[in-house]
Amino acid sequence: MNAQPITGKVALIEDDYTLVINRGAECGLAVGMIFAVQSGTGQVITDPESGRELGRLSREKLRVRVFDVQPLFARAHTFVDTGDFHGLLELPFFEQPQEDVVTVDVGDSVELVAGYQNTQRDTGTDG
């Protein structure tokens, strides 16, 4: 069975730490899934022999964790992975230098990187 990765787009920037993905429960999203937000304007790769554009490199901007799933969309927030503890980036006492600011735009691509990627589990029914 060839499992397709779950991908989508940023549909809305809710606040500095929360965004909405244009995929939801109908596409198999579940609370706890982690998505990488990709830059849509990566460097062009050109074939040196033919001059043909081969594609673009995408750059990961940040990762978000889904905390609210609706049928057609999901809300996710940024987080910090500190080993076995995951906390929100909303640390008012933690001041980051200006160059560490990441800008996420509506329309940026998202791709599942951790979670329940195999959404077609055996339910015990014939099919």
C-alpha positions as CSV (number, residue, x, y, z in Angstrom):
1,M,0.0,0.0,0.0
2,N,1.4,3.4,-1.0
3,A,0.6,5.9,1.8
4,Q,0.5,9.5,0.6
5,P,1.9,12.1,3.0
6,I,-0.7,14.5,4.4
7,T,-0.1,17.9,2.9
8,G,-2.0,21.2,2.9
9,K,-1.7,25.0,3.1
10,V,-1.8,27.6,5.9
11,A,-5.3,29.0,5.6
12,L,-5.3,31.6,8.4
13,I,-2.8,33.1,10.8
14,E,-4.8,33.3,14.0
15,D,-2.1,34.9,16.2
16,D,1.6,34.9,16.7
17,Y,1.6,31.3,17.8
18,T,-1.5,29.7,16.1
19,L,-2.4,29.0,12.5
20,V,-5.1,27.1,10.7
21,I,-4.4,24.3,8.2
22,N,-6.8,23.7,5.3
23,R,-7.2,20.0,6.1
24,G,-9.2,18.4,8.9
25,A,-10.7,15.2,10.2
26,E,-12.0,14.3,6.7
27,C,-8.4,14.1,5.5
28,G,-7.3,12.1,8.5
29,L,-5.9,14.8,10.8
30,A,-5.8,14.1,14.5
31,V,-4.8,16.0,17.6
32,G,-1.1,15.7,18.3
33,M,0.1,15.5,14.6
34,I,3.1,17.6,13.9
35,F,3.4,19.5,10.6
36,A,6.4,21.3,9.0
37,V,5.6,24.7,7.5
38,Q,7.5,25.0,4.3
39,S,8.7,28.2,2.5
40,G,7.0,28.5,-0.9
41,T,9.8,30.4,-2.5
42,G,12.8,28.0,-2.4
43,Q,15.9,28.2,-4.6
44,V,15.4,27.0,-8.2
45,I,17.4,23.9,-9.3
46,T,18.4,24.1,-12.9
47,D,19.9,21.2,-14.9
48,P,23.4,22.3,-16.0
49,E,23.2,20.3,-19.2
50,S,19.8,21.2,-20.5
51,G,19.1,24.4,-18.7
52,R,15.7,23.0,-17.7
53,E,14.2,23.8,-14.3
54,L,14.2,20.7,-12.2
55,G,12.3,22.0,-9.3
56,R,12.7,24.1,-6.2
57,L,14.3,23.5,-2.8
58,S,11.8,24.0,0.0
59,R,13.0,25.3,3.3
60,E,11.3,24.4,6.6
61,K,10.2,27.5,8.5
62,L,9.0,25.9,11.7
63,R,6.9,23.0,13.1
64,V,3.4,23.2,14.5
65,R,1.4,20.7,16.6
66,V,-2.4,20.2,15.9
67,F,-4.5,20.8,19.0
68,D,-8.0,21.3,17.5
69,V,-9.4,19.3,14.6
70,Q,-12.6,20.2,12.8
71,P,-14.0,18.3,9.7
72,L,-12.5,20.7,7.1
73,F,-9.7,22.4,9.0
74,A,-7.3,22.1,12.0
75,R,-5.7,24.6,14.4
76,A,-2.1,24.2,15.3
77,H,0.4,26.0,17.4
78,T,4.2,26.4,17.6
79,F,6.0,24.4,20.2
80,V,9.5,23.7,21.6
81,D,10.8,20.1,21.8
82,T,13.0,19.8,24.8
83,G,13.4,16.0,24.7
84,D,10.5,14.4,26.4
85,F,8.7,17.7,27.2
86,H,6.9,19.8,24.6
87,G,5.9,23.4,25.6
88,L,4.5,26.3,23.8
89,L,6.8,29.0,22.5
90,E,4.6,31.5,24.4
91,L,7.3,32.2,27.0
92,P,7.0,35.9,27.8
93,F,10.3,35.9,29.7
94,F,12.1,34.3,26.7
95,E,13.2,37.1,24.4
96,Q,14.6,36.0,21.0
97,P,16.9,38.1,18.9
98,Q,15.3,39.8,16.0
99,E,17.0,37.6,13.4
100,D,15.2,34.5,14.8
101,V,11.8,35.8,13.9
102,V,10.0,33.4,11.5
103,T,7.3,34.7,9.2
104,V,4.6,32.3,8.2
105,D,2.3,33.4,5.3
106,V,-1.2,32.3,4.3
107,G,-0.6,29.8,1.4
108,D,2.6,28.3,2.8
109,S,2.7,24.6,2.4
110,V,2.5,22.2,5.4
111,E,3.4,18.5,5.5
112,L,2.9,15.9,8.1
113,V,6.3,15.0,9.7
114,A,5.1,13.1,12.9
115,G,1.9,11.7,14.1
116,Y,-0.6,9.2,12.8
117,Q,0.4,9.1,9.2
118,N,-1.3,5.8,8.5
119,T,-4.8,7.0,8.7
120,Q,-6.3,3.8,7.2
121,R,-6.3,1.6,10.3
122,D,-8.0,-1.8,10.6
123,T,-11.5,-1.1,12.0
124,G,-12.5,-4.7,12.1
125,T,-14.9,-4.3,9.3
126,D,-14.8,-5.8,5.8
127,G,-13.8,-3.5,3.1
